[in-house]
Amino acid sequence: MFYSAMKLSVGGALKLTFRPWVEGLEHVPAEGPAILASNHLSFSDSFFLPAVLDRKVTFIAKQEYFTTPGVKGRLTAAFFRGVGQLPVDRSGSRGAGEAAIKAGIEVIKSGELFGIYPEGTRSPDGRLYRGKPGGLARVALATGAPVIPVAMIDTEKIQPPGKVMPKVMRPGIRIGKPLDFSRYHGMDGDRFILRSVTDEVMYEIMKLSGQEYVDVYATAAKRQIAEAEAARKQAEKEKAEKEKDKHKSGA
């Protein structure tokens, strides 16, 4: 009931304001479980995709969205639950990963749509990064649910990092044909099979999105970008200090 109300209000507002275009809606089943595996360009991806579908989509969201104290925290938690987000501790421990997989399996067992981002985090530069072989593949192989590749298009341009006000423009969503991995059912303990399944899904997402593919994890890329930025700032600081000392010595 609450999800329907949130979908009508939030989803309706998104569609009216941004008018997202969609291709491949016919690939999403009218009923029964399925996994929607999408690239991840923006925070808004988890809102635009459910907005264009008739069915509920459940995504995993970081626990911090649900545990912030105060009135604002409670309102934020209610909002995320209302739009179909499941709180999971994604701090990086093995226990966190198992919790996410278990949550996904429960959604599938309930006959619903489970949304997941195989990259594990948002792309830092608009490129498509290597999929993590845990959550997506393990949920698919444990449940036998079809995997539907999804490509979000231009959502990162709506609200780039550092921008408070979103840019009103038309993002796109391309939905591919369901992928059947029933041939690997019960083999979710084989890391080579998990890698193969994940890579096949990422390849389909790449074809749909047209993104450049980078064969490293997005988390590693973000770390490299942060380190490079820190090194740049340190170099600028040292240069400024040398210039300052130079002026002092010449005075």
N, C-alpha and C positions, 0 to 999 in steps of 0.2 A: 504493500500500500504506500509506504513512505518512499520506496524506490520509484514507484509510478509517479508520485507527486513531484519528486525531485527531477525525474526525467522530463516531465512535462514543463516544469519551470526552467531548469538549467539547460536541458537539451533544447527546448523550444527557443530559448533566448540565443543559444549558440547558433542554431540553424538560421534563425531570422537575421542575426547580425552578420555572421560570417559566410553564410550560404555555402557550406562545404559541398564539393562535388564528389560523387561516389561511383565507382565501377565495380561490378562483380557481386552485388548484393545477393544474387541468386545462388551464390556458393555457400551462403550461411543457411544451415538447415532450419526449417520452421519449428522443429522440436528435436529433442534429444541432445546429448552432450557433444561438445566439440571444444577444441583448443584453438584460440585465436592467437597466433604468434606474430608479433608486430615489431618493426623497427621502432626506435625510440628517439625522437628528435626534440620533444618538448614536454613540459609538465602537462600541457593541455591534451596530449594524446589520449589519456585515459578518460577524457570527457567528450572529445569529438567522435571517437569510435562508437561508444554507447549511444550517442545522440542520433546517429544515422541508422541504428538497428532497432527492430521492433522488440527484440528480446533483451533480457537483462544480461549484462556481462560483468563478471566479477574479476577484479584485478587484485593483486597483492600490493599493499602500500606499507611504507615504513612505519614502525610502531610510534615514532615521535609525533605523527599526525594525530594520534589518539590519546596521548598521555600528557599533553601540555596542560598545566594547571590553569585555573581561572575560568571566567565566563567565556572568553575568547577561545580557550582550549576546548571547552565543552561544545561550543558551537562548531568548531572545526571538526571535532570528532564526529558529531552528529551529521555534518555535511558529508564527510567521507564515507560514513556508513550508508548514508542515504543514496549515494551515487554508486554503491556496490563495491566499495573497497574493503579488503580484509586486512586487519592489522597483523603484521608479522615482523618479528625482530630480525632485521637483515644486517646485523653487525658484522657478519663474515664468518662466524663460527660454524662448525659442522652442524651443531644443534639448530642454528638459525636456518640453514639450508634444508634440513630435514623437516622443519616446521612449515616452510614454504611449500615443499613437495606434498606434505600431508594435507595442507589446506587445498592445494590444487586438486588432489585426488578426491577429496570430499565434495568439492564443487562438481566435478565430473560425475561422481556417483549419484548426485542429486539430479542429474539430467540437465545441467545448466551449461552455459558457456563460460569458459575460463580464459581470461586474457593474460598474456605473459609477454615480457620483453626478453628475448634470449640474450641480448647484449648485456643485460644485467643492470645497466644504467644508461642515462641519456648520452647520445653522441656528443663529444665536445666540439666537433667541427663540421657536422652535417654528413660525414662519411659513415658507411656501414662497417661495424666492427665485428670481430669474431664472436660467435655465439658461445655462451657457456654451456657445457654438456650435461649439467645437472638437472635443473628443474624441468625444462621443457621436455626433454627426451624421457626422463624417468616417469613423468606423469603420463606421457603418451603411451609408453610401453607397459606401464602398470595397469592402465585402464583400457587400452585398445581404442581410445577415442581418436577420431580423425583430427589432423592438424591443418588449420586453415591459415596460410600465409597472408599477412596484411602489410601494406606499405602506406605509411603516413607521408603525405607530400606537402612540403613547405610550412609545416606547423612551427618550425623553429624560427620562421621569419615573423611570426605574429607578435612574439614577445621575446626578443633577443636578450641575452644576459645584460643586466644593468638598466634595462628599460622598464619603467613602472607602468606606463600606459600601453596597452596592446595596440598593434596596428591592424586596422580592419581590412582584411583581404580574404580571398577564397583559398583555403587549404583543400587538399584532395585526399581521398582514401581509395586505394586499389585493393580489392580482395581477390585472392587467387583461388584456384581449385583445391579442394581438400586433398591432403596427402595421407595415404594409408600405410601405416607401419605395423600392421597386424602380423606381418611375417617375422617380426622381431619380438612378438609378445612373450613376456616372461624373461626377457634377456636384459632387463634393466640393471643388472649387476655387471655387465660387460662394458668396460670403459671404451672399447673400440667401437662397439655398436652405438653407444651413446654419442660418441663423437661423429659417427657417420650420419646418424639421424639429424643431429643438430646442424651439421654442414649442409645437408640436403635442404633443410628448411631455410637456412640463411641464403642459399643459392637462389631459391624461389623468391625470397624477399628482395634480393638484389635485382632480379629481373623485373619485379614489379615496381620497385622504387627508382631504378636507374642510378642508384648511388654508387660511388666508388667504394670498392671493398678493401678493407685493411685487415690483414691476417694477424692482428694482435687484439688483446682484450681492451675494451674501452676504458676500464679502470686503470690499466697500465698507461694508456695514452693520456688520460687526465693527469696522472702522476708526472709523466714526462713534461707535459705542458706547464704544470705548476712549478716543476723544478727549473724549467727554462725561464719562466717568468721571474722566479726568485733570483736566478743568476743574473738576469738582465737588470733587475732593480739594484742588486748588489753592485754590479759593474757601474751603473749610473751613480750610485752613492759614492763609490770610491773615486770616480772621475770628478765628481763635484767637490769632494774633499781635497783632491790634488790641486784642482783649480783654486780652491780657497787658500791652500797653503802657498801656492805660487804667487797669488796676489799679496799675501802677507809678507812673503820674503822680498817681494819687489817694492813694497811700500817704504 
